[in-house]
Amino acid sequence: MNTFNRVRIVVNGVHYTISTAEPEEYVQQLAQELDEQIRGVIDKNPSISFNDVMVLCAINYIDAYKRSEENADRMRTQISEYLEDAAKARIELDEVKRENAHLRRQLDGRETKGQTKLEEK
């Protein structure tokens, strides 16, 4: 069962209390990041409404989230491909080792026969 913390944050000068299972430090960092983004938009566009700022911030965060998901999907695909390549390489290595062992046995058998013939002479 999760323990919920009540965390007080300040965003754009307004105090909010959030109930969350996340650590307070993490929530404070999120609030600070949001506050900085809001202030950055307001500084560039002093006449913009708070609602418009929040919509822009939400769009930015959704965009970042979607791009992160796409990157994670690409990385998962790459990892799957690497794992498949590694599995194929392992199979090939095993085949080469078996062939090597087979050739060594053949070579050892010929050397033994050759030594026997030399001793008979």
N, C-alpha and C positions, 0 to 999 in steps of 0.2 A: 504494500500500500504506500502510495506516495505521500510525503509530508509536504503540505503547501505552506509557502512563506508569503507573508504580506510585505511587499516591497514598495517603498515610496520613491517615485521618480519625479523629475521635473523635465518637461519638454516644452520649449518655447515659453518659459515662465509660468506654466500651469502645472500644478501638482496633481499627480495621479497615484492611486494605490492599486497595485496589481497583485492578485493572488496567483502564485505560480509554484511549480515544483522545482524550477530552476534555481541555482544559487543566486543570492542577491547581487554578488559582484558581476555576474554575467548579465543580469537584467539591467543593472546600472550602466554597463558598457553599451548595451543595445540602446538604451535611452539616450546616452551621451552621443552615440553615433547618429541617431535620428535627429536629435537637437541640432547637431552640427550641420546636418544636411538641410534641415529647415532653415536655419540661420543663413546658410550659403545661398539658398534660393531667394530668401527675403532680401538679403543684401544686394543681389543682382536685380531684383524686381520689387522695389519698395511698395508699389501700389497693388501687389498681388494679394488676393484674399487667402486666409488661412486654409480654407477648404481646397482651393486650387493648389496650394503648396502641398497639402497632404495627398492630393490625387497624384501630383508629380512624384512625390516621394514613393507612394505606393507603386506607381508604374515602374520607377527605377528598381525597387526591390523585387518586384515580380519578374522584371527582365533579368536581373542578376540571378534570381532563383532558377528561372527557365534555362538560362545559359549554363548554370552549374549542373543542372540535371542532364543537359545535353552532353556536357563534358564528361560527366560521370558515366553516361551510357557509352560514349566513345571509348573511354578508358576500360570499361568492362568488356567491350567487344575486343579491344586490343589485347587485354589480358587473356581472354578466351582463345584468341588466335595464337598468342604466344604459348599457352598451355598445350594447344593442339600441336603446334610445331615441336615443342619439347617432347611430347609423347611420341611423335613420329621419329624424332631424332633418337630417342631411347630405343625404339623398336629397331631402327636401322643399326644402332650401335650393338644391340644384342645379336642381330644377324651377322654383323661383321665379326664379333667375338666368336660366334659359333663357327663361322667359316674359317677364321684364324686358327681356332682349336683343331678343326678338322684337317687343315693343311699342315699344322704342326705334327699331328699324329701320322699323317702320310709321310711327311719328311723324316720323322723319327723312325718310322718303319723302314724306309729306304736306307737311312744311314746305318741302322742295325744290320740290315741285309748286306750292305756294302762292306761293313766291317767284318762280317762273317766271311765273305768271299775273300777279303784280303788275308785273313788269318789262314784260310784253307790253302792259299798259294804257297 
